[in-house]
């Protein structure tokens, strides 16, 4: 991975989060990136070595995000199914 980041308090239970989140890592432009992610719905991830555990929804990217410059707005969408009752 070129960068690792975490956002707390993201609520997508009612649909798309209205918030925007800044990745404060400098990434070189001119490269296409793929973003992998998971939602720690049971809030037990070790942020120093975060990995999903059973029941955490995992996002698998389809396609990439071309970054033409070091400061560029992109919209990342993950199709996630939350477990029943979440």
Rosetta constraint file for C-alpha pairs under 8 A:
AtomPair CA 2 CA 27 HARMONIC 7.72 0.50
AtomPair CA 3 CA 25 HARMONIC 6.60 0.50
AtomPair CA 5 CA 23 HARMONIC 6.94 0.50
AtomPair CA 6 CA 47 HARMONIC 7.70 0.50
AtomPair CA 7 CA 21 HARMONIC 7.50 0.50
AtomPair CA 10 CA 17 HARMONIC 6.91 0.50
AtomPair CA 11 CA 17 HARMONIC 6.13 0.50
AtomPair CA 12 CA 16 HARMONIC 5.56 0.50
AtomPair CA 12 CA 17 HARMONIC 5.35 0.50
AtomPair CA 13 CA 86 HARMONIC 7.52 0.50
AtomPair CA 26 CA 70 HARMONIC 6.73 0.50
AtomPair CA 27 CA 70 HARMONIC 5.89 0.50
AtomPair CA 28 CA 67 HARMONIC 7.88 0.50
AtomPair CA 28 CA 69 HARMONIC 6.99 0.50
AtomPair CA 28 CA 70 HARMONIC 5.45 0.50
AtomPair CA 29 CA 67 HARMONIC 5.12 0.50
AtomPair CA 29 CA 68 HARMONIC 4.81 0.50
AtomPair CA 29 CA 69 HARMONIC 4.03 0.50
AtomPair CA 29 CA 70 HARMONIC 4.80 0.50
AtomPair CA 30 CA 66 HARMONIC 7.15 0.50
AtomPair CA 30 CA 67 HARMONIC 5.63 0.50
AtomPair CA 30 CA 68 HARMONIC 4.60 0.50
AtomPair CA 30 CA 69 HARMONIC 6.33 0.50
AtomPair CA 31 CA 66 HARMONIC 5.94 0.50
AtomPair CA 31 CA 67 HARMONIC 5.65 0.50
AtomPair CA 31 CA 68 HARMONIC 6.95 0.50
AtomPair CA 32 CA 64 HARMONIC 5.92 0.50
AtomPair CA 32 CA 65 HARMONIC 5.28 0.50
AtomPair CA 32 CA 66 HARMONIC 4.00 0.50
AtomPair CA 32 CA 67 HARMONIC 5.86 0.50
AtomPair CA 33 CA 64 HARMONIC 5.41 0.50
AtomPair CA 33 CA 65 HARMONIC 5.12 0.50
AtomPair CA 33 CA 66 HARMONIC 6.22 0.50
AtomPair CA 33 CA 67 HARMONIC 7.28 0.50
AtomPair CA 34 CA 61 HARMONIC 6.51 0.50
AtomPair CA 34 CA 63 HARMONIC 7.09 0.50
AtomPair CA 34 CA 64 HARMONIC 4.80 0.50
AtomPair CA 34 CA 65 HARMONIC 6.25 0.50
AtomPair CA 35 CA 61 HARMONIC 6.37 0.50
AtomPair CA 35 CA 64 HARMONIC 7.66 0.50
AtomPair CA 35 CA 76 HARMONIC 7.96 0.50
AtomPair CA 36 CA 59 HARMONIC 6.04 0.50
AtomPair CA 36 CA 60 HARMONIC 6.02 0.50
AtomPair CA 36 CA 61 HARMONIC 6.25 0.50
AtomPair CA 37 CA 58 HARMONIC 6.02 0.50
AtomPair CA 37 CA 59 HARMONIC 5.22 0.50
AtomPair CA 37 CA 60 HARMONIC 7.36 0.50
AtomPair CA 38 CA 51 HARMONIC 7.97 0.50
AtomPair CA 38 CA 52 HARMONIC 6.32 0.50
AtomPair CA 38 CA 56 HARMONIC 6.58 0.50
AtomPair CA 38 CA 57 HARMONIC 5.59 0.50
AtomPair CA 38 CA 58 HARMONIC 4.24 0.50
AtomPair CA 38 CA 59 HARMONIC 5.71 0.50
AtomPair CA 39 CA 52 HARMONIC 7.54 0.50
AtomPair CA 39 CA 56 HARMONIC 5.71 0.50
AtomPair CA 39 CA 57 HARMONIC 5.56 0.50
AtomPair CA 39 CA 58 HARMONIC 6.66 0.50
AtomPair CA 40 CA 44 HARMONIC 6.87 0.50
AtomPair CA 40 CA 45 HARMONIC 6.42 0.50
AtomPair CA 40 CA 52 HARMONIC 6.62 0.50
AtomPair CA 40 CA 56 HARMONIC 5.50 0.50
AtomPair CA 40 CA 57 HARMONIC 7.59 0.50
AtomPair CA 41 CA 55 HARMONIC 7.81 0.50
AtomPair CA 41 CA 56 HARMONIC 5.84 0.50
AtomPair CA 41 CA 57 HARMONIC 7.82 0.50
AtomPair CA 42 CA 56 HARMONIC 7.44 0.50
AtomPair CA 45 CA 49 HARMONIC 7.80 0.50
AtomPair CA 45 CA 50 HARMONIC 5.35 0.50
AtomPair CA 45 CA 51 HARMONIC 6.65 0.50
AtomPair CA 45 CA 52 HARMONIC 7.21 0.50
AtomPair CA 46 CA 50 HARMONIC 4.99 0.50
AtomPair CA 46 CA 51 HARMONIC 7.72 0.50
AtomPair CA 52 CA 56 HARMONIC 5.64 0.50
AtomPair CA 52 CA 57 HARMONIC 7.78 0.50
AtomPair CA 52 CA 58 HARMONIC 7.27 0.50
AtomPair CA 55 CA 83 HARMONIC 7.02 0.50
AtomPair CA 57 CA 80 HARMONIC 6.34 0.50
AtomPair CA 57 CA 81 HARMONIC 6.85 0.50
AtomPair CA 57 CA 82 HARMONIC 6.55 0.50
AtomPair CA 58 CA 80 HARMONIC 7.35 0.50
AtomPair CA 59 CA 78 HARMONIC 5.77 0.50
AtomPair CA 59 CA 79 HARMONIC 6.89 0.50
AtomPair CA 59 CA 80 HARMONIC 6.75 0.50
AtomPair CA 60 CA 78 HARMONIC 7.67 0.50
AtomPair CA 61 CA 78 HARMONIC 7.42 0.50
AtomPair CA 65 CA 74 HARMONIC 7.33 0.50
AtomPair CA 67 CA 72 HARMONIC 6.60 0.50
AtomPair CA 68 CA 72 HARMONIC 7.43 0.50
AtomPair CA 82 CA 86 HARMONIC 6.01 0.50
